[in-house]
Amino acid sequence: MLTTAVRKKITLDWQERLPQLGTVSPMLLGRVVGPFLQGILLDRRSDGNTYFPTLFVCSLTSSLPMFHMTVAQKLLTVRSRAEDYISVISHDTRYVDAIDRLIAETLLPLDGNWILRDVIATLVGFRQNDSGLGPSPDLMLELIGACAWSGAHNAAREIATGLVNNVIGWPSSVKEIHGGEAEWRDKADKVLGSAGTIHEHVTSQVVRWGLERLPVSSLLTG
């Protein structure tokens, strides 16, 4: 059973194998990379006896009142690529292999600095809309925020233009549900206009979620 003591041990086991990550809370590890939080969630299953490891990236430029995973890469089985889980009983013999498999599949490095252009290319490629409608507009807003945070204002404007152009091509039925170009242009302009306060916002998010003691790496524009 995932008692408090067991959850503490599991968290410590994972953190000791991943010293580049700190402990946010039991079963949640992370580090701050520029305006992003990267980490591993050891998500408790409803049966209380197993957990699902998920490697994630969250944007701290978001104003959502909850963790919104820009990237969520779950541990998958080797053969069938189904979602994998670890039981309390098998934890000691399986968690090291689970860590190795997660690291092997990570889209963005789990240590060191990131480069902004690589982050943009990687996340856009990962979050392409399955319906053929292009990248998720919410993701594009997060990338505009990351560019604004980094001072890459030309890149931010280019992404904003691409977002609006993408929405223009949506069928009217999709625009009725998700909003049209005017709505998304306003949203993009709002993020672009936050360049002067976005560092303060990210800092407030770090405090809000209790991330102050986590390891920190840089998001580079070079």
Residue pairs with C-beta under 8 A, 6 or more apart in sequence:
1 48
1 49
1 88
2 10
2 44
2 48
2 49
2 51
2 88
4 26
6 88
7 26
7 27
7 44
8 26
10 27
10 42
10 51
10 91
10 95
11 23
11 26
11 27
11 28
11 29
11 42
13 91
13 92
13 95
14 29
14 40
14 42
14 95
14 99
15 21
15 22
15 23
15 29
17 95
17 96
17 99
18 29
18 40
18 99
18 110
20 31
20 110
20 111
20 215
21 29
21 30
21 31
21 39
21 40
21 110
21 214
21 215
22 29
22 30
22 31
22 213
22 214
22 215
23 29
24 30
24 39
24 209
24 210
24 211
24 214
25 210
27 41
27 42
27 43
27 44
27 51
28 39
28 40
28 41
28 42
29 39
29 40
29 42
30 37
30 38
30 39
30 40
30 211
30 214
31 37
31 38
31 39
31 214
31 215
31 216
31 217
32 38
32 60
32 206
32 211
32 214
32 215
32 216
32 217
33 108
33 113
33 114
33 216
33 217
33 218
33 219
34 114
34 146
34 149
34 150
34 217
34 218
34 219
35 59
35 60
35 61
35 145
35 146
35 149
35 150
35 198
35 202
35 219
36 57
36 58
36 59
36 60
36 70
36 114
36 119
36 146
36 219
37 57
37 58
37 60
37 67
37 209
37 211
37 214
38 56
38 57
38 58
38 108
38 110
39 55
39 56
40 53
40 54
40 55
40 56
40 102
41 53
41 54
41 56
42 51
42 52
42 53
43 51
43 52
43 53
43 54
44 51
45 51
45 52
45 85
49 87
49 88
49 89
50 85
50 86
50 87
50 88
51 85
51 86
52 74
52 75
52 83
52 84
52 85
52 86
53 74
53 75
53 84
53 86
53 98
53 99
53 102
54 69
54 72
54 73
54 74
54 75
55 71
55 72
55 73
55 74
55 102
55 105
55 106
55 110
56 69
56 70
56 71
56 72
56 73
57 69
57 70
57 71
57 107
57 108
57 123
58 67
58 68
58 69
58 70
59 68
59 70
59 142
59 145
59 146
60 201
60 202
60 205
60 206
61 142
61 145
61 146
61 148
61 149
61 191
61 198
61 201
61 202
61 205
62 68
62 142
62 145
62 205
63 201
67 209
70 123
70 127
70 139
70 142
71 107
71 108
71 123
71 126
71 127
73 102
73 105
73 106
73 107
74 83
74 84
75 83
75 84
75 85
75 86
75 98
75 101
75 102
76 82
76 83
76 84
76 101
76 105
77 83
77 84
78 101
84 98
86 94
86 95
86 98
103 110
107 122
107 123
107 126
108 114
108 118
108 119
108 122
111 217
112 217
113 217
113 218
113 219
113 220
114 217
114 218
114 219
114 220
115 219
115 220
115 221
115 222
116 146
116 147
116 150
116 152
116 155
116 219
116 220
116 221
117 155
119 143
119 146
119 219
120 143
120 146
120 147
120 155
120 159
123 139
123 143
124 135
124 139
124 140
124 143
127 135
127 136
127 139
128 134
128 135
129 135
129 136
133 166
133 169
133 170
133 174
134 166
134 169
135 166
137 163
137 166
137 167
137 178
137 184
137 187
140 159
140 160
140 162
140 163
140 166
140 188
141 163
141 187
141 188
141 191
143 159
144 156
144 159
144 160
144 163
144 188
144 191
144 192
145 191
145 194
145 198
146 219
147 153
147 155
147 156
147 159
148 156
148 191
148 192
148 194
148 195
148 198
149 198
149 199
149 202
149 219
150 219
150 221
151 195
151 221
152 221
153 192
153 195
156 191
156 192
156 195
157 192
160 185
160 188
160 189
160 191
160 192
163 184
163 188
164 181
164 184
164 185
164 188
167 175
167 179
167 180
167 181
167 184
168 181
170 178
170 180
175 181
194 201
205 211
206 212
